[in-house]
């Protein structure tokens, strides 16, 4: 197996591990807790997850050919 495929395998395993941790964390929250925010200046868990998800899609889409900063 080449170094590139070994690296890709390690990265994919790490992503799956982090996703699993996130899923387990969110599964401990009620629907109300997921949407709760401390005040009007704070974000809820739902908003944070949506934001991070959007950033990940943007950063990893066509990452070999662009800088990751997409609209």
C-alpha positions, 0 to 999 in steps of 0.5 A, a space after each residue: 500500500 502506498 503512503 498516500 493510500 495509508 494517509 487517506 485511510 488514517 484520515 478517514 478513520 480519524 473523521 469517523 472517530 470524531 463523527 462518532 464522538 459528536 454523534 454520541 455527544 448530541 445523542 445525550 441532549 434532548 431536543 430542547 437542549 440542542 436548540 437552547 442558547 445562553 442568550 441572544 448573543 450565543 449559538 445553540 448546539 444546532 447552530 454550531 453543528 450547522 455552521 461546522 458542517 457547512 465549513 467542512 463541506 466548503 473546505 473539503 469540496 475540490 480541496 485539491 484544486 482550490 484554497 477552500 474559501 468558497 461562497 
